[in-house]
Amino acid sequence: MTDSSPAPEPDRFAGLPKLLPQVSHAPYSPDVSPTQAAQQYYDIMAQRRSVRFFADTPVPQETIEWIVRTAGTAPSGAHKQPWRFVCVSDPALKCEIRTAAEDEEREFYGRRASRRWLEDLSPLGTDSNKPFIEIAPWIIVVFALARTDDGGQVYYREESVGIACGMLISAIHCAGLVTLTHTPSPMKFLQRVLHRPDHERAFLVLPVGYPAETCTVPELHRKPLEEIMVVNRPAGGAADRAADGGVGGSER
Ligand SMILES: Cc1cc2nc3c(=O)[nH]c(=O)nc-3n(C[C@H](O)[C@H](O)[C@H](O)COP(=O)(O)O)c2cc1C
C-alpha cells in the first residue's frame, strides 16, 4: 500500500535560535515641534561667522570626508550633481595655492576692483594677504562641472553648486569648525595648480579648521526677519488695483 499524503515541508526556521530575543516597544513621538527644531537650528547657524584667522591645529581627513558627504546630499538640476570638492592638506600644494591666489588678489586690490567695491570691503579689513590658505589644515576648492564626467549635459549648474556650498558651510559649522567663503578672482589658476580637467571650473575656496586663539571677526549686523521675508504679497500691486476697478481705482 502506497502513502499518498504529501511529504512534510522542510522546516525553514531550523537554523534559527529557538528563543528569539524579545525587543520591547515604547511609544514614539519626537518631543520637539518643528518650530522648536527650526529655532534650535537657527540658534546654531546664527553663530556661524566667516573666519580669516586660523589655527594650524590638524583636522582628521575623516572629518572632512563627512562634511563633503553632506555637501553631496544637495539637490541638483536633473540630479546631475555637477560638483567636485578638491580637499588639499599637503603643505607644498597649499603654499602654491596661496602664492597664486595672492598674485590674483594683488591685481584685484591694486587694479581691478572698483572704488565702490573697495569701499564696501574696507569695514572687513581684507587685503591681498591670504596667510590662512597655508595655516588652515585643509583647503576645500569647490569646482562646478560644465558637463558631467562622461560628457553629458548639466542643468542649473550655478544654483546646484551654490546650494551644495551652502550645505558644505553648514556642515563645517555644525562640526565645530570654521571656514571662510573665499573667491580669489579670477580663479582659473586653481584648475592649473590642482590639475583639474577642462570641464571643471573653480567656484569657491574654503579654508577649513579651528579659529586662531586670537581670532576676531567684524561686528556685523544681519537684516531682521521683516527685511528679508515677505508673506504672500504686499497690498497695492497690479492685482489689487484691478480689483479696485483699474489702475488708479474707481472714483466713488
Ligand atoms: C560668494 C561670496 C564670496 C566671498 N568672498 C570673500 C573673499 O574673497 N574674501 C573674504 O575675506 N570674504 C569673502 N566672503 C565673506 C563675506 O565677506 C562674509 O560672508 C560677509 O562679510 C558676512 O560675514 P559672515 O559670513 O561672518 O556672516 C565671501 C562671501 C560670499 C558669500
The ligand as an ORCA input file, in Angstrom:
! r2SCAN-3c Opt
* xyz 0 1
  C      30.170     84.482     -2.680
  C      30.981     85.039     -1.538
  C      32.284     85.440     -1.764
  C      33.068     85.891     -0.715
  N      34.384     86.202     -0.954
  C      35.188     86.575      0.075
  C      36.567     86.762     -0.141
  O      37.098     86.574     -1.238
  N      37.334     87.151      0.911
  C      36.803     87.334      2.159
  O      37.545     87.681      3.083
  N      35.480     87.124      2.405
  C      34.673     86.725      1.398
  N      33.338     86.454      1.626
  C      32.825     86.501      3.008
  C      31.907     87.697      3.259
  O      32.687     88.863      3.388
  C      31.113     87.403      4.538
  O      30.279     86.298      4.316
  C      30.259     88.594      4.958
  O      31.086     89.663      5.325
  C      29.318     88.237      6.119
  O      30.044     87.783      7.223
  P      29.705     86.395      7.917
  O      29.949     85.321      6.879
  O      30.646     86.300      9.080
  O      28.266     86.415      8.319
  C      32.527     85.996      0.593
  C      31.207     85.591      0.811
  C      30.442     85.101     -0.241
  C      29.049     84.612      0.030
*
